[in-house]
Amino acid sequence: MTTSVHGPAQDTTGPARPRRALVAGSVGNFIEWYEFGVYGYFATIIAANFFTPEGGSDVEGLIKTYASFALAFFFRPVGAAVFGRVGDRIGRRPTLILVVLLMTAATTLIGVLPTYATVGAAAPWLLTLLRILQGLSAGGEFGGAVSIMTEFAPPGKRGLYGSWQSFTVALGLLGGAGTAAALATLLTASDLEAWGWRVPFLLALPLGLVALWLRLRLEETPSFERASAGLSDPAVDPDALRASRTPRGEVIQAVVLGAGRLMGWSAAGYTFLVVMPGYLQSALNATFQQALVATVLANLGFAVSIIPAGLLSDRIGRRAVMLAGAALVALLAFPLLNLLQDPGASDAAKGAAVTVAGAVVGLMAGPGPAMLAEMFPTRVRYTGLGLAYALSNAVFSGSAGLIITELIKRTSNVDIPAYYVVVTCVVSGLALITLRGDDHRRALRD
């Protein structure tokens, strides 16, 4: 789908409205990814508490934990479809308020769940149910957040505004990693496993209340208001209105293509930024603290490159920047992973390796949200870009931990993470080649 070169400039009356949109959209993303990061960082402890009955295998428990992780991702497309439909019909603002309420409730409840030792087999089922609710809310979050950020963006700044969605992903993951690292430092291993892991989930409650307050102050986007006015205007010819609607087949095609363009970002991002702690501990015998330090460095590299990548994409286009990111990930995956596996490598060298890994993923993540927003008109933007993102994450992010852990278990090949990100980035690169070089200069289509 393309947009008209001569489409109307976006109405962003006053500088305050775009800034409020950035903050209100960002805070929900922060909470969502903070929680998903915490779950990944505490995967081994959650496995012991919920998925490993006495006498069970630690590896089996970790695989079940990642299966629950993946299941939540597979409910993201459902959430994207349901909440996206609502957001495209009644507005971005009320839908995002509902989403943050559901997300906050589900995350907080994880912090008070009874463990396997207390309620037996009911424990993993209760945890999985809450993960499903999180998946539904997360599916509705991305489409709405990116819609308000890009629809409020001043002309020529969609890449910058959209990159804040990815930047708050990095901040959320860093917040989760920092919280986990602080708890691992302050608490004994037994206290961390007994109750300390609950603290990060309980912190979602005050964060969620702040997000709710910010979203209650949010205004509806100018693009949605214009589209809604056209739908309700009695002077508009019904036949002309029907003719202006995007055919369903074209929307489906754009969703699939968008998911393909995001594949490398999804797979590499979760492999390097979330799954890495469990991989370092289970495959390379790193301590919990060492794994968290590596993850913090990777997320720092990721965070530092995102906004510059979004800015650069406003100048030279989304295609060039995202293709460079996919190519660099594919070229560097094996050298960086082999450096981590080398027992003779210095800690400084390993730290630099994970930082670089995060930074090259940021080249794809920075322009990604704006690229998706430019693929869909306003009437289906919330649903379309949300579905593309959710499908890509469900298949290539949510399953990353499960696929990598299971394949390492079966093959004893510790290079599996590199194979995984190389293949997905190559396919993603092929999809990115189909991007128009001037999409960043075109107005969003109402």
Salt bridges, closest charged atoms under 4 A:
GLU32 OE2 - ARG76 NH2 2.89
GLU35 OE2 - ARG131 NH1 2.69
GLU60 OE2 - LYS409 NZ 2.60
ASP88 OD1 - ARG92 NH1 2.94
GLU141 OE2 - ARG215 NH2 2.61
GLU151 OE2 - ARG92 NH2 2.71
GLU151 OE2 - ARG381 NH1 2.73
GLU219 OE1 - ARG17 NE 3.07
GLU219 OE2 - ARG20 NH2 2.19
ASP239 OD1 - ARG242 NH2 2.29
ASP314 OD1 - ARG318 NH1 2.86
GLU374 OE2 - ARG158 NE 3.00
GLU374 OE2 - ARG318 NH2 2.57
GLU406 OE2 - ARG410 NE 2.68
ASP438 OD1 - ARG436 NE 3.30
ASP438 OD1 - ARG442 NE 3.44
ASP439 OD1 - ARG436 NE 3.67
ASP446 OD2 - ARG226 NE 2.69
